[in-house]
């Protein structure tokens, strides 16, 4: 510590500064334990020469030690504080002069005085911060009793001021370097942030505190159909589909006005095409360092693919429910037709078991429980096996080719529905009538499948469209990036599927 409370020194009561603040001020210069520097070494040499003293020091006094930023005649850079002359100098206003240490009660018992090196004289000028806190001295020491002239004392004070000028300059340069590095880092971070924002695949926009759009990244412009040279609409609500504007005003806007973020699925307008784009819309307030609102951020993700997949899954689930309801009627038709055409009960029972098992296999493909990929022939065979009576009324022909898993499911769905309707109402509902399935695959993957019913009961187009018809018309085509047609001429139902298949490979993926 700077002064021992038990030490017999009346001047300890004259401390006018807080030691923690003084130490903090010293450390703010970041000079302790630094290498020698020519500018400070010159100050120590000048002090030694002007005062004619063998020892001169630019001394910084910490709470437990003194560090010599520059020294002449000592050969060390640091010593403990217990024997330091300068710790007493800090208690004075400006300078401390000791002509004969052996006659000064502060130092007459000091080991540096009573033992080697037998210091006798001392003169030091304080180093003071702009706030008036003492942090050290520029001092000289002599082995002989002596006086110091007024001119020498004035020069020590001058050198102390020069030392503080150097320390302040050093501190200012270090601060400027830190600020420069911080500025460069901030600029780099800003550049990186802008690059990420602009190159992000998500819609990112910024609105000012009045809710006016001031920035859209490239992905945002692409999503809403705005060219880079087109001025974007000012209001956030203008980007929303008409049907979703009420939800924005009633739910999102009040939430962000109260300082909260809000996330909701909404539809955006594409100004170029007029198409409504389903999106996950997130809006949040942007505040400055003082917590003041300066604008709003909008991050919106195009969820068209997710929405289409969700709709497709919902259709599959609806079809699964539809299949469950129809399972009993299908089994009843299998049993009825099998028993009607079987010569014996035993043969009929065997045929029923085989056809019900075939129905289960078709359901496996329908629900995606089979292989990760399938070929056209296996899908057609499995889907139609429950209805195949071996009498030639149901036939199919076409080249084998690999299907993607969704295509296998979609084709199985369609064939299963067509066959069920044929058994209930079409060419397979009576004693005569036949169904023929043919398909072709071109070298470039173009695919066409036709379902043709003949010689059954006269066909009348349904007045209302049931789930099965909607499934056949709307759901199967997208699996093949193609389209379907379902017609009801009097001579028999006709179904046509066109699309694209994956490249032909030697094996089916397992």
C-alpha positions as CSV (number, residue, x, y, z in Angstrom):
1,X,0.0,0.0,0.0
2,X,1.1,3.6,-0.6
3,X,1.4,4.5,3.1
4,X,1.3,2.2,6.1
5,X,-1.4,3.4,8.6
6,X,0.9,2.3,11.5
7,X,3.8,4.3,10.1
8,X,4.7,7.4,12.1
9,X,3.9,10.0,9.4
10,X,1.6,12.9,10.1
11,X,1.4,13.6,6.4
12,X,-0.7,10.5,5.9
13,X,-3.7,12.6,7.0
14,X,-3.1,15.0,4.2
15,X,-4.1,12.6,1.3
16,X,-6.8,14.4,-0.7
17,X,-7.4,11.7,-3.3
18,X,-8.8,8.2,-3.4
19,X,-6.1,5.6,-3.9
20,X,-8.2,3.3,-6.1
21,X,-9.0,6.3,-8.4
22,X,-5.3,7.2,-8.4
23,X,-4.2,3.7,-9.3
24,X,-6.9,3.5,-12.0
25,X,-5.7,6.8,-13.5
26,X,-2.1,5.4,-13.6
27,X,-3.2,2.1,-15.2
28,X,-5.2,4.1,-17.8
29,X,-1.9,5.1,-19.4
30,X,-1.1,1.4,-20.0
31,X,2.6,2.1,-19.4
32,X,3.5,-0.1,-16.5
33,X,6.0,-2.9,-17.4
34,X,6.4,-1.5,-20.9
35,X,9.9,-1.6,-22.7
36,X,12.2,1.4,-22.6
37,X,11.3,4.3,-25.0
38,X,13.8,6.9,-26.2
39,X,11.6,9.8,-25.5
40,X,11.4,9.0,-21.8
41,X,15.1,8.0,-21.6
42,X,16.0,11.5,-22.9
43,X,14.0,13.1,-20.1
44,X,15.9,11.0,-17.5
45,X,19.3,11.9,-19.0
46,X,18.4,15.6,-19.1
47,X,17.4,15.5,-15.4
48,X,20.6,13.9,-14.5
49,X,22.8,16.4,-16.4
50,X,21.0,19.5,-15.3
51,X,21.0,18.5,-11.6
52,X,24.5,17.0,-11.7
53,X,23.0,13.8,-10.0
54,X,24.3,10.3,-10.6
55,X,20.8,8.9,-10.4
56,X,17.7,10.2,-12.4
57,X,14.4,8.4,-12.8
58,X,11.0,8.8,-14.5
59,X,9.1,7.0,-11.8
60,X,5.5,5.7,-11.8
61,X,4.2,4.8,-8.4
62,X,1.6,2.0,-8.1
63,X,0.0,0.8,-4.9
64,X,2.7,-1.8,-4.0
65,X,5.7,-0.9,-6.1
66,X,7.4,1.8,-8.2
67,X,8.1,1.2,-11.9
68,X,10.9,3.1,-13.6
69,X,9.8,4.0,-17.2
70,X,13.3,5.5,-17.6
71,X,16.4,5.6,-15.3
72,X,20.0,6.7,-15.2
73,X,22.4,5.1,-12.7
74,X,20.1,2.5,-11.2
75,X,20.2,-0.5,-13.5
76,X,16.8,-1.8,-12.4
77,X,13.2,-1.2,-13.7
78,X,11.2,-1.7,-10.5
79,X,11.5,-1.7,-6.7
80,X,9.2,-2.3,-3.8
81,X,7.3,0.7,-2.4
82,X,8.4,0.3,1.3
83,X,11.7,2.2,0.9
84,X,10.7,4.5,-2.0
85,X,11.3,8.3,-1.5
86,X,8.7,9.0,-4.1
87,X,5.7,7.7,-2.2
88,X,6.2,10.6,0.2
89,X,6.5,13.0,-2.7
90,X,3.0,12.1,-3.8
91,X,1.6,13.6,-0.6
92,X,3.0,17.1,-1.6
93,X,1.6,19.7,-3.9
94,X,4.4,20.0,-6.4
95,X,7.9,19.0,-5.5
96,X,9.8,17.4,-2.7
97,X,13.4,18.3,-1.9
98,X,15.5,16.4,0.7
99,X,19.1,17.9,1.1
100,X,20.2,15.4,3.8
101,X,18.1,12.3,4.3
102,X,20.0,11.4,7.5
103,X,18.4,14.4,9.2
104,X,14.9,13.9,7.8
105,X,12.6,11.9,10.1
106,X,10.9,10.4,7.0
107,X,14.1,8.8,5.8
108,X,16.7,8.6,8.6
109,X,15.8,5.0,9.2
110,X,15.4,4.1,5.5
111,X,17.6,1.1,4.5
112,X,18.6,3.0,1.3
113,X,20.0,5.7,3.6
114,X,21.5,3.7,6.5
115,X,22.9,1.0,4.2
116,X,24.2,0.8,0.6
117,X,23.8,2.7,-1.6
118,X,23.7,5.4,1.2
119,X,21.4,7.9,-0.5
120,X,21.7,11.4,0.9
121,X,19.9,13.9,-1.3
122,X,16.6,13.8,-3.3
123,X,14.7,16.2,-5.4
124,X,11.5,15.2,-7.3
125,X,8.7,16.9,-9.3
126,X,5.2,15.3,-9.4
127,X,3.6,13.7,-12.4
128,X,0.0,14.8,-12.3
129,X,-2.9,13.8,-14.5
130,X,-5.2,16.5,-15.9
131,X,-7.6,15.7,-13.0
132,X,-4.8,16.5,-10.5
133,X,-4.1,12.9,-9.4
134,X,-0.4,12.2,-8.6
135,X,1.0,9.1,-10.4
136,X,4.7,9.4,-10.1
137,X,7.7,11.8,-10.3
138,X,10.7,12.9,-12.3
139,X,13.4,12.7,-9.6
140,X,17.1,12.7,-9.0
141,X,19.1,11.2,-6.2
142,X,22.6,11.8,-4.9
143,X,25.1,10.0,-2.7
144,X,26.2,13.3,-1.2
145,X,24.4,15.9,1.0
146,X,23.6,18.8,-1.2
147,X,21.2,21.6,-2.1
148,X,19.3,22.0,-5.4
149,X,19.1,25.4,-7.1
150,X,15.9,27.1,-8.0
151,X,16.8,26.6,-11.6
152,X,17.3,22.9,-11.2
153,X,13.9,22.6,-9.4
154,X,12.2,24.6,-12.2
155,X,13.8,22.2,-14.8
156,X,12.5,19.1,-12.9
157,X,9.0,20.6,-12.9
158,X,9.4,21.3,-16.7
159,X,10.6,17.8,-17.3
160,X,7.7,16.4,-15.3
161,X,5.3,18.4,-17.5
162,X,7.1,17.0,-20.6
163,X,6.7,13.5,-19.2
164,X,3.0,14.0,-18.7
165,X,2.8,15.4,-22.2
166,X,4.4,12.2,-23.5
167,X,2.2,10.0,-21.4
168,X,-1.0,11.9,-22.6
169,X,0.2,11.7,-26.2
170,X,1.0,8.0,-25.8
171,X,-2.4,7.4,-24.3
172,X,-4.2,9.4,-27.0
173,X,-2.3,7.5,-29.8
174,X,-3.2,4.2,-28.2
175,X,-6.9,5.3,-27.9
176,X,-6.9,6.4,-31.5
177,X,-5.4,3.1,-32.6
178,X,-8.1,1.3,-30.6
179,X,-10.8,3.5,-32.1
180,X,-9.4,2.9,-35.6
181,X,-9.3,-0.8,-35.1
182,X,-12.8,-0.7,-33.7
183,X,-14.0,1.4,-36.6
184,X,-12.4,-0.9,-39.1
185,X,-13.9,-3.9,-37.4
186,X,-17.3,-2.2,-37.3
187,X,-17.0,-1.3,-41.0
188,X,-16.0,-4.9,-41.8
189,X,-18.9,-6.3,-39.8
190,X,-21.2,-3.8,-41.5
191,X,-19.9,-4.9,-44.9
192,X,-20.2,-8.5,-44.0
193,X,-23.7,-7.9,-42.7
194,X,-24.8,-6.1,-45.8
195,X,-23.3,-8.8,-47.9
196,X,-25.2,-11.5,-46.0
197,X,-28.4,-9.5,-46.0
198,X,-28.2,-8.8,-49.8
199,X,-27.2,-12.4,-50.7
200,X,-29.7,-14.1,-48.3
201,X,-32.3,-16.3,-50.0
202,X,-34.9,-14.9,-47.6
203,X,-37.0,-11.7,-48.0
204,X,-35.3,-9.1,-45.8
205,X,-36.7,-5.6,-45.6
206,X,-36.4,-2.5,-43.3
207,X,-39.0,0.1,-42.6
208,X,-38.4,3.4,-40.8
209,X,-40.3,4.4,-37.6
210,X,-43.2,5.7,-39.7
211,X,-43.6,2.2,-41.3
212,X,-42.2,3.3,-44.7
213,X,-40.1,0.7,-46.5
214,X,-36.5,2.0,-47.0
215,X,-34.7,-1.2,-47.9
216,X,-35.3,-4.5,-49.7
217,X,-32.7,-7.1,-50.4
218,X,-32.4,-8.9,-53.8
219,X,-34.3,-11.9,-52.6
220,X,-37.2,-9.7,-51.4
221,X,-37.4,-7.9,-54.7
222,X,-37.4,-11.3,-56.6
223,X,-40.1,-12.7,-54.3
224,X,-42.5,-9.8,-54.9
225,X,-41.5,-9.2,-58.6
226,X,-39.7,-5.8,-58.3
227,X,-36.8,-5.1,-60.6
228,X,-33.7,-3.5,-59.0
229,X,-34.4,-0.1,-60.7
230,X,-38.1,0.0,-59.6
231,X,-39.0,2.1,-56.5
232,X,-40.7,-0.3,-54.0
233,X,-44.1,0.5,-52.5
234,X,-43.7,2.6,-49.3
235,X,-46.2,0.8,-47.0
236,X,-45.5,-2.7,-45.6
237,X,-49.2,-3.6,-46.0
238,X,-49.0,-3.0,-49.8
239,X,-46.9,-6.2,-50.1
240,X,-49.6,-8.4,-48.6
241,X,-52.4,-10.2,-50.4
242,X,-55.7,-8.4,-50.0
243,X,-57.2,-11.2,-47.9
244,X,-54.4,-11.1,-45.4
245,X,-54.3,-7.3,-44.8
246,X,-56.9,-7.5,-42.1
247,X,-54.8,-10.0,-40.2
248,X,-51.8,-7.7,-40.5
249,X,-53.7,-4.7,-39.1
250,X,-55.4,-6.7,-36.3
251,X,-52.6,-8.9,-35.1
252,X,-49.1,-8.0,-36.4
253,X,-49.2,-4.2,-36.3
254,X,-50.5,-3.9,-32.7
255,X,-47.9,-6.4,-31.5
256,X,-44.9,-4.6,-33.0
257,X,-46.3,-1.2,-31.9
258,X,-46.2,-2.5,-28.3
259,X,-42.5,-3.4,-28.8
260,X,-43.0,-7.2,-29.5
261,X,-42.1,-9.3,-32.5
262,X,-44.7,-11.2,-34.4
263,X,-44.5,-14.2,-36.8
264,X,-47.4,-15.5,-38.9
265,X,-48.1,-17.2,-42.2
266,X,-49.3,-14.7,-44.7
267,X,-49.5,-14.4,-48.5
268,X,-47.3,-11.8,-50.4
269,X,-48.2,-10.1,-53.6
270,X,-46.0,-10.6,-56.7
271,X,-46.4,-7.3,-58.4
272,X,-45.1,-8.7,-61.8
273,X,-47.3,-11.8,-62.0
274,X,-50.1,-11.2,-59.6
275,X,-49.5,-14.5,-58.0
276,X,-50.0,-14.8,-54.2
277,X,-46.9,-16.3,-52.5
278,X,-47.4,-18.1,-49.2
279,X,-44.7,-16.9,-46.7
280,X,-43.7,-17.1,-43.1
281,X,-43.9,-13.3,-42.3
282,X,-41.8,-12.1,-39.3
283,X,-41.8,-8.4,-38.2
284,X,-39.9,-6.9,-35.3
285,X,-39.0,-3.4,-33.9
286,X,-35.5,-2.1,-34.3
287,X,-34.1,0.1,-31.5
288,X,-30.9,2.1,-31.1
289,X,-28.4,1.8,-28.2
290,X,-30.7,3.9,-26.0
291,X,-33.7,1.7,-26.6
292,X,-35.4,4.2,-28.8
293,X,-37.4,2.9,-31.8
294,X,-35.7,3.7,-35.1
295,X,-37.6,1.3,-37.4
296,X,-38.9,-2.1,-38.1
297,X,-37.3,-5.3,-39.6
298,X,-39.1,-7.8,-41.8
299,X,-37.8,-11.3,-42.5
300,X,-40.0,-13.4,-44.7
301,X,-39.4,-16.9,-46.0
302,X,-41.1,-18.3,-49.1
303,X,-43.0,-21.4,-48.0
304,X,-44.6,-22.2,-51.3
305,X,-42.9,-25.7,-51.4
306,X,-43.8,-26.4,-47.8
307,X,-47.4,-25.3,-48.4
308,X,-47.7,-27.5,-51.5
309,X,-46.2,-30.5,-49.6
310,X,-48.6,-29.9,-46.7
311,X,-51.5,-29.9,-49.1
312,X,-50.2,-33.0,-50.8
313,X,-49.8,-34.8,-47.4
314,X,-53.3,-33.7,-46.4
315,X,-54.6,-35.1,-49.7
316,X,-52.8,-38.4,-49.0
317,X,-54.2,-38.5,-45.5
318,X,-57.7,-37.8,-46.9
319,X,-57.2,-40.5,-49.4
320,X,-56.0,-42.9,-46.7
321,X,-59.3,-42.2,-44.8
322,X,-61.2,-42.7,-48.1
323,X,-59.4,-46.0,-48.7
324,X,-60.3,-47.2,-45.2
325,X,-63.9,-46.4,-45.8
326,X,-63.8,-48.2,-49.1
327,X,-61.9,-51.2,-48.0
328,X,-64.9,-53.2,-46.9
329,X,-66.7,-52.6,-50.2
330,X,-63.6,-53.6,-52.2
331,X,-63.3,-56.8,-50.1
332,X,-67.0,-57.5,-50.6
333,X,-66.6,-57.1,-54.4
334,X,-63.6,-59.4,-54.4
335,X,-65.6,-62.0,-52.4
336,X,-68.7,-61.7,-54.6
337,X,-66.9,-61.9,-57.9
338,X,-64.6,-64.7,-56.8
339,X,-67.4,-66.9,-55.4
340,X,-69.5,-66.3,-58.4
341,X,-66.8,-67.5,-60.8
342,X,-65.3,-70.3,-58.7
343,X,-66.4,-73.9,-59.4
344,X,-66.0,-75.0,-55.7
345,X,-66.1,-73.3,-52.3
346,X,-62.5,-74.4,-51.6
347,X,-61.2,-72.8,-54.8
348,X,-63.1,-69.7,-54.1
349,X,-61.7,-69.5,-50.6
350,X,-58.1,-69.8,-51.9
351,X,-58.7,-67.2,-54.5
352,X,-60.2,-64.8,-52.0
353,X,-57.2,-65.1,-49.7
354,X,-54.8,-64.4,-52.6
355,X,-56.7,-61.3,-53.7
356,X,-57.1,-59.9,-50.3
357,X,-53.3,-60.3,-49.8
358,X,-52.8,-58.6,-53.1
359,X,-55.0,-55.7,-51.9
360,X,-52.8,-55.4,-48.8
361,X,-49.7,-55.2,-51.0
362,X,-51.3,-52.4,-53.0
363,X,-52.0,-50.6,-49.8
364,X,-48.3,-50.9,-48.8
365,X,-47.3,-49.1,-52.0
366,X,-50.1,-46.6,-51.5
367,X,-48.8,-45.6,-48.0
368,X,-45.1,-45.7,-49.0
369,X,-44.3,-48.8,-46.9
370,X,-42.5,-50.5,-49.7
371,X,-39.1,-49.9,-51.3
372,X,-37.6,-46.4,-51.6
373,X,-38.2,-46.7,-55.3
374,X,-40.2,-49.0,-57.6
375,X,-40.7,-49.7,-61.3
376,X,-43.9,-49.1,-63.3
377,X,-44.6,-52.8,-63.8
378,X,-44.5,-53.7,-60.1
379,X,-46.7,-50.7,-59.2
380,X,-49.3,-51.6,-61.9
381,X,-49.2,-55.3,-61.0
382,X,-49.6,-54.6,-57.2
383,X,-52.4,-52.0,-57.7
384,X,-54.5,-54.1,-60.0
385,X,-53.8,-57.6,-58.6
386,X,-56.8,-57.5,-56.2
387,X,-59.1,-57.1,-59.2
388,X,-57.4,-59.6,-61.5
389,X,-59.6,-62.6,-62.0
390,X,-57.4,-64.4,-64.5
391,X,-60.2,-64.1,-67.2
392,X,-58.4,-61.6,-69.4
393,X,-60.7,-58.7,-68.6
394,X,-58.0,-56.7,-67.0
395,X,-54.7,-56.3,-69.0
396,X,-51.7,-54.0,-69.1
397,X,-48.6,-53.6,-71.2
398,X,-45.7,-51.2,-71.4
399,X,-41.9,-50.9,-70.9
400,X,-40.4,-51.2,-67.4
401,X,-38.9,-48.0,-65.9
402,X,-37.8,-46.7,-62.6
403,X,-40.2,-44.4,-60.6
404,X,-39.4,-41.9,-57.9
405,X,-41.0,-42.8,-54.6
406,X,-43.7,-40.0,-54.9
407,X,-44.4,-41.1,-58.4
408,X,-44.9,-44.7,-57.3
409,X,-47.3,-43.6,-54.6
410,X,-49.2,-41.3,-57.0
411,X,-49.5,-43.9,-59.7
412,X,-50.7,-46.5,-57.3
413,X,-53.3,-44.1,-55.9
414,X,-54.6,-43.4,-59.4
415,X,-54.8,-47.0,-60.6
416,X,-56.3,-48.1,-57.3
417,X,-59.1,-45.5,-57.6
418,X,-59.7,-46.2,-61.3
419,X,-59.9,-50.0,-60.6
420,X,-62.2,-49.5,-57.7
421,X,-64.6,-47.4,-59.7
422,X,-64.4,-49.9,-62.6
423,X,-65.4,-52.7,-60.2
424,X,-68.2,-50.6,-58.6
425,X,-69.7,-48.9,-61.7
426,X,-67.6,-49.5,-64.8
427,X,-66.4,-52.2,-67.1
428,X,-65.6,-54.7,-64.3
429,X,-69.0,-54.3,-62.5
430,X,-70.8,-56.8,-64.6
431,X,-70.2,-60.2,-66.3
432,X,-68.6,-58.6,-69.4
433,X,-66.4,-55.7,-70.1
434,X,-62.7,-55.2,-70.0
435,X,-60.0,-52.7,-69.0
436,X,-56.8,-52.1,-70.9
437,X,-53.8,-50.2,-69.5
438,X,-50.9,-49.2,-71.8
439,X,-47.9,-46.9,-71.3
440,X,-44.9,-45.6,-73.2
441,X,-41.6,-44.1,-72.1
442,X,-39.5,-42.0,-74.5
443,X,-35.7,-41.8,-74.4
444,X,-35.8,-38.3,-72.9
445,X,-38.1,-39.6,-70.1
446,X,-41.4,-38.4,-71.5
447,X,-44.1,-40.7,-70.1
448,X,-47.7,-41.4,-71.1
449,X,-50.2,-43.9,-69.6
450,X,-53.7,-44.6,-70.8
451,X,-56.6,-46.4,-69.1
452,X,-59.4,-47.5,-71.4
453,X,-62.6,-49.3,-70.4
454,X,-64.8,-51.1,-73.0
455,X,-67.9,-53.3,-73.3
456,X,-69.2,-52.4,-69.8
457,X,-72.4,-50.7,-68.9
458,X,-73.1,-47.5,-70.7
459,X,-71.2,-44.6,-69.0
460,X,-73.0,-41.5,-67.8
461,X,-70.7,-38.6,-66.6
462,X,-71.3,-38.0,-62.9
463,X,-73.3,-34.8,-62.1
464,X,-71.1,-34.1,-59.1
465,X,-67.4,-34.7,-58.7
466,X,-66.5,-37.0,-55.9
467,X,-63.2,-37.2,-54.0
468,X,-61.9,-40.0,-56.2
469,X,-62.4,-38.1,-59.4
470,X,-60.8,-35.0,-57.9
471,X,-57.9,-37.2,-56.7
472,X,-57.4,-38.6,-60.2
473,X,-57.6,-35.3,-62.0
474,X,-55.6,-33.0,-59.7
475,X,-53.2,-35.0,-57.5
476,X,-51.4,-37.5,-59.7
477,X,-50.2,-35.1,-62.4
478,X,-47.9,-33.0,-60.2
479,X,-46.0,-36.1,-59.1
480,X,-44.9,-36.5,-62.8
481,X,-44.6,-32.8,-63.5
482,X,-47.4,-33.4,-66.0
483,X,-51.2,-33.5,-66.3
484,X,-54.1,-35.8,-66.4
485,X,-57.5,-36.1,-68.2
486,X,-60.5,-38.1,-67.1
487,X,-63.3,-38.6,-69.7
488,X,-66.7,-40.4,-69.6
489,X,-67.7,-41.3,-73.2
490,X,-70.6,-43.8,-73.3
491,X,-68.5,-46.7,-74.4
492,X,-66.2,-46.6,-71.4
493,X,-64.2,-44.4,-69.0
494,X,-60.9,-43.1,-70.4
495,X,-57.9,-41.8,-68.3
496,X,-54.7,-40.3,-69.6
497,X,-51.6,-39.3,-67.7
498,X,-48.6,-37.5,-69.2
499,X,-45.4,-36.4,-67.6
500,X,-41.7,-36.9,-67.0
501,X,-39.8,-39.9,-65.5
502,X,-36.3,-39.9,-64.0
503,X,-33.4,-41.1,-66.2
504,X,-33.3,-44.8,-66.8
505,X,-30.9,-46.8,-64.7
506,X,-29.9,-50.4,-64.7
507,X,-31.3,-51.2,-61.3
508,X,-34.0,-50.2,-58.9
509,X,-32.9,-48.4,-55.7
510,X,-33.4,-50.5,-52.7
